[in-house]
């Protein structure tokens, strides 16, 4: 679900095909019938944006038919934990949870807490009084016995235990309701549900595979949460063949999250300090550390990171340079930054490995933002649309931009490709692998590493001798990497070693358990500690599979500690015995009093299953021997999230921000906490509007890569996919007079684009809430540059975001489609204005 793996991740999909040949059942739930669908035993079509209704239906099926793995559920999840009396569910409040404040459009999560206990965030947003954090802990840790929640009912009968609340929450997600919301036949849904149950339990496990088809929604985080609930109910987390696999579109998207390009986290998912909440290192640790679980060692992770950044300058006397770190003052994610450019608050912008002019939602807004900067740096292998917007943006043609009036100074710098540089990359299974340089970069092409290192070096040279305190964080950086060759390329291996970390004697550390909070260790990313153990580049290992075990621990290195499955203590029962011989993975060896198995145990190696923490135990020592989820303070997997998410402790079906339908479950139509930007330059289609009756969804093609900058310049790829097109059903084509191979114009409140028509049964009309809805499929790879050009699908999309991680709703919107090419120039603006007037007249549904 949420992935077309065969076309978008073909290298990984070969192993799905291997599994199918060995008897695995493959099911694909997706709006389109794709190459993935063609290889599956079953394809289930659903309306874009209704994944939670489908997944909630699976959860309800499991609960109502008692198909859950009860022993796993009781011992390893928070199903028995009792929630406080103040909590009210969407079933009680017609689509809202308790704590909703309509004035601020946000929740007060204090009513979501466990009984008698204040729980802080496991993942997500904690600001001001709490923090902005990624950890879990109990704020009133002194009231607990070693992190265990105070009120539990292992019979699962208490009306306010998580299990009973979960049953109540999903009780209306019946097969009939799934069919009504998603548009898929009830019989197909039931086949998926029963197959999933039959292939889960002691002897078998099942996996979910997803990608941006799940994440790019105003309920993106909750889509993954819903799958987590299904997998925890079935006992499919922490066990071989199970899990929820996030497919990554690039070789190192996982790596650029671990060592982040995100604004609100530091390496290893440590939260970025808040300007007002974290005025000292002690206060930061106090508000983000945990009484129990491995986040209890946050101070050691943080101090070691600061030592990696500032080296000898970071001492106990100056709080290890904690004050040098940037601070959050609000939402600094990309879309507010883009609007800050339009509004004149943001003056400069670096674009590296991105192409927002065509690759981001509301392309016009992106280009208007670029046109209002003082300076723009674009580093790429070809002149992408973000570098050329000032003379060939669509807004030049409409007269909304004039080249001679654009003040932005554009610096276009040539970048090296992946074969022209070496370094590690981290794939979807958290596996670090080393890539060698094949050829030297040509001319002035340089790697990202070269650019950032030498930019930093030159800035430091310009600041040398400064006495201004604000320059000290830059001048004190440990910015002394060795360089190699004529172009002075920084050593990627030396940087990997710094990420791994070293002790006071300069020796490479072997794992994060060696990190200290006294400044005697340095480590650039605590979860990567061990990748350079024994002074060996562990990411560069390539022992053939025939020469090692089936887990292949000597191919690359997986974080943390080279574990191939995290939380693998859950692969054994509470007594430490394998759930079955067939699924044996790690287990307790009573004779040697250690956890052993095929993988590195994700548990303290010598902690017995019957271990009960003594009074006053902290961090990992406060986790019981029968609780496998060691990053949570209670050691349990969370079916219910008492803190850490801003839009609800349970996933709930909400309609997309733009949808032709009302929500048949609740009066609350869309996610109430979704991030909205109601601005003149970001107009929305009114939901339920007759002017925009179709559902629009975007996707990728195998032959092109993301926004097309790397592939529309390649002749054979351009020949394979030469033009922007739209997929429509024969029924929609007949209804609208569209001809296969002809032109169509697709319209939203933002703009209109044109595309060649592909009439296909792969995108069939669906019957939803008693009427037929048509879906229009659009690849998003085209723009104005390259050998093959075309309109950008992302120009059609508005900005409405998931409130937890600020990702845009790219995968579903509403639109109209009509035959023929779009108007040009001012006529295009008149067409859009006419649609906006029509949409405002015939209105839309409730929010």
SULWODA-V806642 format. One record per residue. N is the residue number from 1. PHI is phi in whole degrees, 0 to 359 (* if undefined). PSI is psi in degrees with one decimal (none if undefined). Layout:
N:PHI:PSI + N:PHI:PSI
This chain:
1:*:142.1 + 2:70:18.7 + 3:206:140.8 + 4:249:74.7 + 5:297:-38.3 + 6:299:-35.5 + 7:266:-33.0 + 8:261:-19.4 + 9:222:59.2 + 10:295:-30.7 + 11:294:-43.0 + 12:289:-31.8 + 13:292:-18.7 + 14:301:-29.6 + 15:281:-26.1 + 16:296:-41.7 + 17:293:-37.2 + 18:299:-43.4 + 19:296:-40.3 + 20:298:-40.9 + 21:298:-26.2 + 22:269:4.4 + 23:111:-0.6 + 24:292:147.9 + 25:265:127.9 + 26:246:125.8 + 27:234:139.5 + 28:235:119.8 + 29:250:113.5 + 30:196:147.7 + 31:299:-29.9 + 32:247:150.1 + 33:275:113.3 + 34:240:-172.7 + 35:297:-31.7 + 36:297:-45.4 + 37:301:-38.8 + 38:294:-24.3 + 39:265:-7.1 + 40:273:157.0 + 41:290:-28.0 + 42:212:131.6 + 43:248:129.4 + 44:245:113.0 + 45:282:135.8 + 46:224:160.1 + 47:287:134.0 + 48:303:132.5 + 49:94:9.7 + 50:243:25.4 + 51:298:-38.3 + 52:293:-34.1 + 53:298:-41.4 + 54:291:-48.0 + 55:293:-38.3 + 56:297:-34.7 + 57:296:-39.1 + 58:297:-45.1 + 59:300:-43.7 + 60:296:-40.6 + 61:299:-44.5 + 62:297:-43.0 + 63:289:-47.2 + 64:293:-32.4 + 65:263:7.0 + 66:53:46.5 + 67:264:6.0 + 68:287:158.4 + 69:272:91.9 + 70:297:-44.4 + 71:296:-41.4 + 72:298:-45.4 + 73:298:-46.0 + 74:291:-43.4 + 75:272:-30.8 + 76:250:-5.5 + 77:236:173.5 + 78:270:22.7 + 79:306:-38.8 + 80:279:-8.9 + 81:287:137.5 + 82:267:131.4 + 83:266:148.8 + 84:298:158.5 + 85:293:-20.2 + 86:283:-14.1 + 87:288:134.8 + 88:230:140.1 + 89:265:171.1 + 90:300:-27.2 + 91:291:-25.7 + 92:272:-32.1 + 93:242:25.0 + 94:55:46.8 + 95:105:-4.0 + 96:246:152.4 + 97:267:165.0 + 98:298:150.8 + 99:94:3.7 + 100:287:133.1 + 101:243:105.0 + 102:293:-19.0 + 103:289:-38.7 + 104:257:-4.9 + 105:53:46.3 + 106:209:164.9 + 107:260:142.0 + 108:269:109.7 + 109:277:3.4 + 110:297:-24.6 + 111:277:-2.5 + 112:267:2.6 + 113:286:160.4 + 114:295:159.8 + 115:297:122.9 + 116:71:23.8 + 117:207:136.8 + 118:260:117.8 + 119:254:132.2 + 120:263:172.0 + 121:297:139.9 + 122:272:-36.5 + 123:198:134.3 + 124:125:-138.1 + 125:254:120.5 + 126:222:110.5 + 127:233:161.0 + 128:59:-101.5 + 129:298:-30.0 + 130:260:-88.0 + 131:177:176.6 + 132:250:105.6 + 133:222:170.3 + 134:236:7.7 + 135:255:-178.4 + 136:231:135.3 + 137:199:166.5 + 138:259:123.5 + 139:296:-33.2 + 140:260:55.7 + 141:299:-26.0 + 142:293:-18.6 + 143:272:-2.1 + 144:254:158.9 + 145:266:95.3 + 146:52:44.5 + 147:84:-2.4 + 148:282:131.8 + 149:304:148.3 + 150:283:-21.5 + 151:231:116.3 + 152:223:142.7 + 153:232:100.2 + 154:286:-8.0 + 155:281:-13.9 + 156:65:24.8 + 157:257:-17.9 + 158:301:131.7 + 159:298:-20.3 + 160:250:13.2 + 161:285:154.5 + 162:305:-39.4 + 163:301:-47.2 + 164:290:-36.6 + 165:295:-37.5 + 166:296:-43.6 + 167:299:-42.7 + 168:295:-42.4 + 169:298:-41.5 + 170:260:8.3 + 171:297:-27.1 + 172:271:-0.5 + 173:274:60.8 + 174:281:164.9 + 175:305:-36.2 + 176:293:-39.3 + 177:290:-37.3 + 178:301:-44.9 + 179:297:-41.8 + 180:295:-38.3 + 181:275:-48.1 + 182:276:-28.5 + 183:87:1.2 + 184:274:147.9 + 185:300:138.0 + 186:303:-38.0 + 187:296:-37.0 + 188:291:-41.8 + 189:302:-45.8 + 190:296:-33.8 + 191:295:-41.3 + 192:297:-47.9 + 193:299:-46.6 + 194:290:-39.6 + 195:297:-41.2 + 196:297:-42.2 + 197:293:-41.6 + 198:296:-27.5 + 199:256:29.0 + 200:222:155.5 + 201:131:-157.1 + 202:297:-41.2 + 203:267:-20.7 + 204:223:157.4 + 205:223:157.1 + 206:230:152.9 + 207:237:147.0 + 208:259:139.6 + 209:236:127.6 + 210:222:169.4 + 211:212:-148.5 + 212:290:-9.7 + 213:297:-20.6 + 214:263:-35.9 + 215:278:-32.7 + 216:275:66.5 + 217:215:162.0 + 218:288:-5.6 + 219:237:32.4 + 220:302:-48.4 + 221:297:-40.2 + 222:289:-24.1 + 223:301:-46.9 + 224:290:-36.0 + 225:300:-41.3 + 226:298:-41.7 + 227:294:-36.1 + 228:299:-39.8 + 229:297:-46.4 + 230:302:-45.4 + 231:289:-34.3 + 232:290:-38.6 + 233:299:-37.1 + 234:269:-5.1 + 235:75:35.6 + 236:254:18.0 + 237:249:135.9 + 238:80:13.0 + 239:233:148.8 + 240:297:135.8 + 241:84:0.1 + 242:251:-156.0 + 243:95:-178.1 + 244:231:112.8 + 245:258:118.8 + 246:270:106.9 + 247:286:140.4 + 248:250:137.8 + 249:282:-15.9 + 250:234:169.3 + 251:297:-31.5 + 252:229:32.7 + 253:299:-39.4 + 254:299:-43.3 + 255:296:-35.0 + 256:278:0.2 + 257:261:-38.5 + 258:296:-46.0 + 259:245:90.2 + 260:277:149.6 + 261:261:4.4 + 262:277:147.9 + 263:284:-21.6 + 264:250:8.4 + 265:225:154.0 + 266:259:171.5 + 267:308:138.3 + 268:77:21.8 + 269:67:25.1 + 270:284:133.5 + 271:293:146.2 + 272:287:134.4 + 273:299:149.4 + 274:263:142.5 + 275:300:-36.0 + 276:259:-27.5 + 277:271:-20.3 + 278:232:77.2 + 279:273:-6.5 + 280:209:162.4 + 281:298:-41.7 + 282:299:-43.0 + 283:293:-39.4 + 284:300:-47.9 + 285:294:-41.7 + 286:301:-39.6 + 287:271:-7.4 + 288:235:-13.0 + 289:282:174.5 + 290:234:146.6 + 291:289:-31.7 + 292:226:155.7 + 293:88:170.8 + 294:290:-17.1 + 295:291:-7.7 + 296:294:-14.6 + 297:262:21.2 + 298:305:-38.2 + 299:299:-40.7 + 300:295:-41.1 + 301:295:-42.0 + 302:288:-46.0 + 303:297:-40.4 + 304:295:-35.6 + 305:294:-44.3 + 306:297:-36.6 + 307:293:-35.2 + 308:294:-37.7 + 309:288:-48.3 + 310:242:4.3 + 311:52:-129.2 + 312:295:-21.8 + 313:289:-20.8 + 314:270:111.3 + 315:229:164.4 + 316:300:-32.1 + 317:293:-30.7 + 318:251:26.9 + 319:62:30.0 + 320:55:34.1 + 321:64:26.5 + 322:303:-35.1 + 323:293:-15.4 + 324:287:-21.4 + 325:292:145.6 + 326:298:162.2 + 327:233:146.0 + 328:279:140.9 + 329:236:3.9 + 330:165:-151.5 + 331:274:106.1 + 332:253:25.6 + 333:287:176.8 + 334:293:-40.7 + 335:290:-41.8 + 336:300:-32.9 + 337:294:-40.7 + 338:299:-43.8 + 339:292:-30.4 + 340:296:-31.9 + 341:292:-47.0 + 342:301:-39.6 + 343:274:-0.2 + 344:86:9.8 + 345:271:-25.2 + 346:252:126.1 + 347:257:-24.7 + 348:220:158.7 + 349:207:130.0 + 350:261:131.8 + 351:236:113.1 + 352:228:112.2 + 353:74:18.1 + 354:228:164.0 + 355:214:68.0 + 356:297:-21.4 + 357:300:-28.6 + 358:231:-14.4 + 359:265:-1.6 + 360:239:158.7 + 361:296:150.8 + 362:53:67.2 + 363:305:-35.9 + 364:299:-44.8 + 365:299:-40.7 + 366:301:-45.8 + 367:288:-35.4 + 368:296:-34.9 + 369:295:-46.5 + 370:300:-34.3 + 371:284:-6.3 + 372:248:14.9 + 373:270:161.8 + 374:279:-41.4 + 375:213:152.2 + 376:219:127.3 + 377:252:121.4 + 378:241:121.4 + 379:248:118.7 + 380:200:172.4 + 381:274:-20.9 + 382:222:166.5 + 383:285:98.1 + 384:276:170.2 + 385:299:-28.1 + 386:293:-27.4 + 387:273:-22.6 + 388:253:3.2 + 389:306:-31.3 + 390:290:-13.3 + 391:232:-12.7 + 392:224:19.0 + 393:295:150.7 + 394:305:-27.6 + 395:288:-16.5 + 396:293:-42.9 + 397:293:-37.5 + 398:278:-9.9 + 399:87:2.9 + 400:285:-22.4 + 401:232:145.3 + 402:234:126.0 + 403:308:-45.8 + 404:291:-13.6 + 405:259:-6.4 + 406:281:122.6 + 407:271:-10.8 + 408:296:127.8 + 409:268:116.4 + 410:260:124.5 + 411:254:110.0 + 412:257:117.4 + 413:241:134.2 + 414:283:134.2 + 415:253:151.5 + 416:279:148.2 + 417:274:176.6 + 418:294:-23.7 + 419:274:-5.1 + 420:254:17.1 + 421:206:158.0 + 422:247:165.5 + 423:149:178.7 + 424:267:153.2 + 425:226:153.5 + 426:241:122.0 + 427:267:-171.1 + 428:295:-23.7 + 429:265:21.8 + 430:67:23.8 + 431:265:117.7 + 432:277:127.8 + 433:231:153.1 + 434:259:136.8 + 435:243:124.9 + 436:273:155.8 + 437:285:129.8 + 438:271:-42.3 + 439:219:159.5 + 440:285:144.0 + 441:296:144.2 + 442:276:149.0 + 443:53:-127.0 + 444:267:7.8 + 445:295:135.4 + 446:221:154.3 + 447:286:162.5 + 448:300:-39.1 + 449:299:-45.8 + 450:301:-46.9 + 451:297:-48.7 + 452:292:-40.0 + 453:296:-49.0 + 454:286:-29.1 + 455:297:-45.9 + 456:298:-40.8 + 457:298:-44.0 + 458:291:-37.5 + 459:298:-42.6 + 460:296:-37.2 + 461:295:-39.0 + 462:290:-29.8 + 463:271:-6.8 + 464:306:132.1 + 465:88:-4.6 + 466:293:140.5 + 467:253:4.4 + 468:288:124.0 + 469:303:-29.6 + 470:290:-14.5 + 471:270:-11.6 + 472:298:-40.8 + 473:303:-34.2 + 474:282:-44.3 + 475:291:-29.7 + 476:273:-4.8 + 477:303:144.1 + 478:278:75.8 + 479:252:66.6 + 480:224:46.5 + 481:285:142.1 + 482:292:148.6 + 483:242:160.1 + 484:225:144.8 + 485:79:-178.7 + 486:294:-33.8 + 487:268:4.3 + 488:57:53.6 + 489:289:126.3 + 490:299:147.3 + 491:285:111.2 + 492:295:-31.5 + 493:290:-36.7 + 494:296:-36.6 + 495:289:-39.4 + 496:299:-38.0 + 497:295:-37.7 + 498:293:-38.4 + 499:299:-42.0 + 500:300:-47.0 + 501:100:163.3 + 502:215:165.1 + 503:267:-171.6 + 504:296:-22.7 + 505:266:4.8 + 506:83:12.2 + 507:271:139.7 + 508:298:135.9 + 509:282:157.1 + 510:256:-8.4 + 511:177:163.2 + 512:292:-16.5 + 513:291:-12.9 + 514:271:-5.9 + 515:289:141.1 + 516:242:156.5 + 517:259:11.8 + 518:255:7.1 + 519:90:4.8 + 520:273:-6.2 + 521:232:148.9 + 522:237:140.4 + 523:201:121.4 + 524:285:-17.4 + 525:196:109.3 + 526:299:-35.0 + 527:288:-18.3 + 528:268:-1.6 + 529:297:122.6 + 530:118:-12.4 + 531:290:-15.6 + 532:237:29.0 + 533:301:146.0 + 534:60:24.8 + 535:60:30.0 + 536:241:133.4 + 537:288:91.9 + 538:294:-25.6 + 539:292:-17.5 + 540:266:10.0 + 541:282:138.2 + 542:218:47.4 + 543:292:130.0 + 544:301:147.6 + 545:301:-30.8 + 546:292:-14.3 + 547:256:8.0 + 548:211:-177.9 + 549:289:169.7 + 550:294:-20.0 + 551:283:-18.6 + 552:55:56.8 + 553:291:-13.1 + 554:254:25.5 + 555:248:108.6 + 556:63:-158.3 + 557:209:127.6 + 558:257:133.2 + 559:277:148.5 + 560:271:149.9 + 561:61:24.2 + 562:65:31.1 + 563:276:130.3 + 564:273:-24.6 + 565:231:120.6 + 566:280:156.4 + 567:58:33.1 + 568:286:-3.8 + 569:302:-26.7 + 570:289:-7.8 + 571:281:-6.5 + 572:243:158.5 + 573:283:175.5 + 574:304:-27.9 + 575:275:0.0 + 576:91:7.2 + 577:267:145.6 + 578:303:142.5 + 579:300:-33.3 + 580:201:160.8 + 581:296:-36.2 + 582:294:-34.0 + 583:252:26.8 + 584:295:128.5 + 585:222:-62.1 + 586:228:150.8 + 587:203:167.0 + 588:272:124.7 + 589:265:102.0 + 590:294:-31.7 + 591:292:-45.8 + 592:265:-3.3 + 593:55:51.8 + 594:211:156.2 + 595:278:129.8 + 596:226:176.6 + 597:149:-162.1 + 598:280:-19.8 + 599:236:170.3 + 600:289:118.0 + 601:301:134.0 + 602:270:66.0 + 603:190:158.6 + 604:300:124.1 + 605:301:-31.8 + 606:253:12.9 + 607:274:115.0 + 608:287:157.2 + 609:301:-27.4 + 610:266:13.6 + 611:295:129.9 + 612:241:124.9 + 613:298:137.3 + 614:286:164.2 + 615:300:133.7 + 616:87:-0.6 + 617:296:147.6 + 618:227:166.1 + 619:53:-134.8 + 620:294:-25.0 + 621:288:-11.8 + 622:266:3.4 + 623:267:130.9 + 624:295:158.9 + 625:288:-12.5 + 626:247:22.7 + 627:238:109.0 + 628:275:-18.0 + 629:270:80.0 + 630:286:-9.2 + 631:272:-13.2 + 632:267:148.1 + 633:294:-27.7 + 634:261:-0.1 + 635:71:12.9 + 636:249:150.1 + 637:283:138.1 + 638:264:108.4 + 639:286:-35.4 + 640:243:134.1 + 641:250:99.6 + 642:289:-17.8 + 643:197:151.2 + 644:120:-22.6 + 645:246:147.4 + 646:262:-5.0 + 647:236:18.9 + 648:135:146.2 + 649:281:-16.4 + 650:237:148.0 + 651:292:142.8 + 652:224:138.3 + 653:288:118.8 + 654:238:147.9 + 655:292:155.1 + 656:300:162.6 + 657:305:-40.5 + 658:245:116.6 + 659:212:147.4 + 660:282:-2.5 + 661:233:156.5 + 662:278:167.9 + 663:273:113.5 + 664:288:-10.5 + 665:273:-40.2 + 666:219:162.4 + 667:291:-31.4 + 668:291:113.1 + 669:281:-55.7 + 670:245:168.9 + 671:305:114.1 + 672:295:-25.6 + 673:267:2.9 + 674:302:150.4 + 675:275:122.4 + 676:239:151.1 + 677:226:76.8 + 678:284:85.4 + 679:237:156.7 + 680:302:-31.1 + 681:270:6.8 + 682:222:59.9 + 683:289:150.4 + 684:251:148.5 + 685:286:126.3 + 686:299:131.9 + 687:293:140.0 + 688:80:4.4 + 689:289:134.5 + 690:291:-18.5 + 691:290:-24.1 + 692:230:77.4 + 693:274:-15.4 + 694:262:157.4 + 695:265:131.8 + 696:253:137.3 + 697:220:143.7 + 698:251:159.6 + 699:198:177.1 + 700:252:161.7 + 701:244:153.1 + 702:298:-37.7 + 703:283:-18.0 + 704:236:157.7 + 705:241:121.0 + 706:42:-126.1 + 707:283:4.2 + 708:93:-4.8 + 709:299:-29.0 + 710:268:-11.6 + 711:238:-27.6 + 712:287:-3.9 + 713:260:-1.2 + 714:259:119.3 + 715:303:-48.9 + 716:290:-32.2 + 717:289:-38.8 + 718:295:-34.7 + 719:290:-35.5 + 720:291:-36.9 + 721:227:83.7 + 722:275:-16.7 + 723:215:150.4 + 724:298:135.8 + 725:218:168.0 + 726:232:141.8 + 727:263:129.3 + 728:222:155.1 + 729:282:158.6 + 730:303:-35.8 + 731:295:-44.4 + 732:293:-38.9 + 733:300:-44.0 + 734:293:-41.1 + 735:297:-37.0 + 736:255:1.2 + 737:72:35.3 + 738:269:138.1 + 739:250:132.8 + 740:302:126.9 + 741:86:-12.4 + 742:277:-164.1 + 743:253:148.2 + 744:227:150.8 + 745:248:125.7 + 746:252:131.2 + 747:234:136.7 + 748:227:-177.3 + 749:291:-14.6 + 750:275:-48.1 + 751:191:-173.8 + 752:231:142.8 + 753:234:165.3 + 754:243:151.9 + 755:204:151.1 + 756:293:147.9 + 757:266:128.3 + 758:244:105.8 + 759:275:123.3 + 760:208:147.9 + 761:284:-5.4 + 762:290:-17.7 + 763:236:76.4 + 764:284:148.2 + 765:295:150.0 + 766:238:149.0 + 767:264:113.3 + 768:234:127.0 + 769:50:40.6 + 770:85:2.1 + 771:220:160.7 + 772:276:133.7 + 773:238:138.4 + 774:256:143.6 + 775:246:141.2 + 776:246:123.0 + 777:260:132.9 + 778:226:119.6 + 779:289:155.1 + 780:243:26.5 + 781:270:-3.8 + 782:259:158.6 + 783:196:-159.9 + 784:270:-9.5 + 785:252:160.2 + 786:105:-177.3 + 787:286:-32.2 + 788:237:132.0 + 789:234:164.7 + 790:176:174.6 + 791:289:155.2 + 792:263:127.0 + 793:299:-33.2 + 794:291:-17.4 + 795:298:-23.8 + 796:283:-19.1 + 797:269:144.9 + 798:264:173.9 + 799:260:104.2 + 800:222:127.8 + 801:237:154.6 + 802:296:131.9 + 803:284:-14.8 + 804:277:-44.0 + 805:235:3.3 + 806:63:33.6 + 807:270:147.5 + 808:278:158.1 + 809:271:79.9 + 810:276:-22.8 + 811:268:-4.3 + 812:202:134.2 + 813:204:-178.2 + 814:249:156.9 + 815:202:171.6 + 816:240:156.1 + 817:224:138.1 + 818:217:154.7 + 819:286:155.2 + 820:96:171.8 + 821:278:157.2 + 822:286:158.1 + 823:292:162.4 + 824:248:159.4 + 825:58:-140.2 + 826:296:-24.1 + 827:296:-32.1 + 828:296:-42.3 + 829:295:-36.9 + 830:293:-38.4 + 831:299:-46.9 + 832:295:-41.1 + 833:297:-37.6 + 834:297:-42.6 + 835:296:-39.4 + 836:297:-40.6 + 837:296:-44.0 + 838:297:-42.2 + 839:295:-39.5 + 840:290:-27.3 + 841:287:-43.7 + 842:267:2.7 + 843:67:-167.7 + 844:203:-173.0 + 845:272:-175.0 + 846:288:161.3 + 847:280:none
